[in-house]
């Protein structure tokens, strides 16, 4: 997530109501994306008033996330870590409309990144997803949500959230809270 003083990329002609940008097969970030995987970025300035923010949220996966996580794994100084992260994403955000290296609105005011692949407690970046073409997705999701309480095996996170919150931080928090209540109820009786 990279925050800017203002959404410099917003123009009347382009990006006015856009919520997402994709760079298809980029060939200008070979250090962090040599496979030229599509890079997706969500534009938070397009959120409803009060929730809008001059922030870009990059969705990285696979080899790109592994490369970036390994890059920052041993950088403990916050400023150096931020510089390394911004260097990874500069090839993308510098291609947005109105980008001008000398304009202060185009200089990031903050950067935050998770590196779950480095975190033992996050399963080293593991996640749950159904196979392509899966016809029992609803049933699979319900089974994951239910877990195996008889064996004290429970699952929570953004992929077990309510349907309208799947894939969100709010969903992850809500599913964890709901699961905690279920566990307390099971062990209180």
C-alpha positions in Angstrom: 0.0 0.0 0.0 1.5 3.3 -1.1 0.0 6.6 0.0 0.5 9.9 -1.8 -0.3 13.5 -0.7 -3.0 13.5 -3.4 -4.3 11.2 -6.2 -2.1 12.7 -8.9 -3.3 10.0 -11.4 -6.9 11.2 -11.3 -8.0 13.1 -14.5 -11.3 13.9 -16.1 -10.4 12.0 -19.2 -9.1 8.8 -17.5 -9.2 7.2 -14.1 -12.0 9.4 -12.8 -14.1 6.5 -11.6 -11.6 3.7 -12.0 -11.0 1.4 -9.1 -8.3 -0.8 -10.5 -5.3 -0.5 -12.9 -3.5 -3.5 -14.4 -0.1 -3.6 -16.1 -0.2 -6.5 -18.4 3.1 -8.4 -18.9 5.3 -5.4 -17.8 8.8 -5.5 -19.1 10.1 -2.6 -17.0 10.4 -4.3 -13.6 12.6 -7.2 -14.4 14.4 -7.2 -11.0 11.2 -7.9 -9.0 9.0 -9.3 -11.8 11.2 -11.1 -14.3 8.2 -13.4 -15.3 6.4 -10.3 -16.4 3.3 -11.3 -14.4 0.3 -8.9 -14.6 0.5 -6.4 -11.8 -2.8 -5.2 -10.3 -3.3 -2.0 -8.3 -6.5 -0.8 -6.5 -7.1 3.0 -6.5 -8.5 4.0 -3.1 -9.2 7.5 -4.3 -12.3 6.1 -6.1 -13.9 4.9 -2.8 -17.0 6.6 -1.6 -16.6 10.0 0.0 -15.2 9.7 3.5 -13.5 6.4 2.6 -11.5 7.8 -0.3 -7.8 8.2 0.1 -4.9 9.0 -2.3 -3.6 5.4 -1.9 -2.6 2.6 -4.2 -2.9 -0.9 -3.0 -0.9 -3.4 -5.0 -2.0 -7.0 -5.2 1.0 -9.2 -5.6 1.2 -13.0 -5.7 3.3 -16.0 -6.6 7.0 -15.4 -7.5 6.6 -11.6 -7.2 5.5 -11.8 -3.6 8.2 -14.2 -2.7 10.9 -12.0 -4.3 9.6 -8.8 -2.5 9.3 -10.6 0.8 12.8 -12.0 0.6 14.1 -8.5 -0.4 12.7 -6.9 2.8 13.2 -9.9 5.1 16.5 -8.8 6.6 16.0 -5.1 6.3 15.2 -4.0 9.9 15.6 -0.2 9.5 12.1 1.2 8.5 13.5 3.9 6.1 15.6 1.3 4.2 12.7 -1.1 4.1 10.4 1.6 2.7 13.0 2.6 0.1 13.3 -1.0 -1.1 9.6 -1.4 -1.3 9.1 1.9 -3.2 11.8 0.9 -5.7 9.8 -2.3 -6.4 6.7 -0.4 -7.3 8.1 2.8 -8.8 8.1 1.2 -12.3 4.3 0.9 -12.0 3.0 4.0 -10.3 5.4 6.2 -12.4 3.4 5.2 -15.5 0.1 6.6 -14.1 -1.3 9.8 -15.7 0.2 13.1 -14.5 3.2 11.4 -12.9 6.1 13.9 -12.6 9.2 13.0 -10.6 9.6 16.7 -9.5 6.0 17.1 -8.3 5.6 16.6 -4.5 2.2 15.1 -5.1 3.9 12.2 -6.9 6.3 11.4 -4.0 4.9 8.7 -1.7 4.1 9.9 1.8 4.0 6.3 3.2 4.3 2.7 2.3 3.2 -0.4 4.2 3.6 -4.0 3.1 3.0 -7.4 4.6 5.4 -10.2 4.2 3.3 -13.1 5.3 5.6 -15.5 3.4 8.2 -14.8 6.1 5.8 -15.3 9.0 5.6 -18.7 10.6 2.3 -17.8 12.4 0.8 -16.9 9.0 1.6 -20.3 7.6 4.5 -18.8 5.6 2.0 -17.1 3.3 -0.4 -20.0 2.8 -4.0 -19.4 1.8 -7.1 -21.4 0.8 -8.6 -21.4 -2.7 -10.8 -23.8 -4.6 -9.5 -25.4 -7.8 -10.4 -23.8 -11.1 -13.7 -25.3 -12.4 -14.7 -26.4 -8.9 -18.5 -26.9 -8.9 -18.8 -27.3 -5.1 -17.3 -24.0 -4.1 -20.3 -23.0 -1.9 -20.1 -26.4 -0.1 -16.3 -26.2 0.2 -16.4 -22.8 1.7 -19.1 -23.8 4.2 -17.0 -26.8 5.2 -13.9 -24.6 5.8 -16.0 -22.1 7.8 -17.4 -24.9 9.9 -14.0 -26.6 10.5 -13.9 -29.7 12.6 -15.0 -28.5 16.1 -15.1 -32.1 17.3 -11.3 -32.2 16.8 -10.7 -28.6 17.8 -9.7 -27.7 14.2 -11.0 -24.2 13.3 -10.4 -21.9 10.4 -10.8 -18.1 10.1 -9.6 -15.4 7.8 -10.8 -13.4 4.9 -11.6 -16.5 2.8 -14.0 -17.7 5.5 -15.9 -14.4 5.9 -19.5 -13.6 5.1 -20.1 -13.6 1.3 -20.1 -9.8 1.1 -16.8 -9.5 3.0 -14.8 -12.3 1.3 -11.3 -11.2 0.4 -11.2 -8.1 2.8 -9.5 -7.2 6.0 -12.9 -6.5 7.5 -13.9 -10.0 6.6 -10.7 -11.5 8.1 -11.4 -9.6 11.4 -15.1 -10.5 11.4 -14.5 -14.2 10.8 -11.8 -14.3 13.6 -14.2 -12.6 16.0 -17.1 -14.9 15.0 -14.8 -18.0 15.4 -13.6 -16.8 18.8 -17.2 -16.6 20.0 -17.9 -20.2 18.6 -14.8 -21.5 20.5 -15.8 -19.8 23.7 -19.4 -21.2 23.4 -18.1 -24.7 22.7 -15.8 -24.7 25.7 -18.1 -22.9 28.0 -20.8 -25.6 27.9 
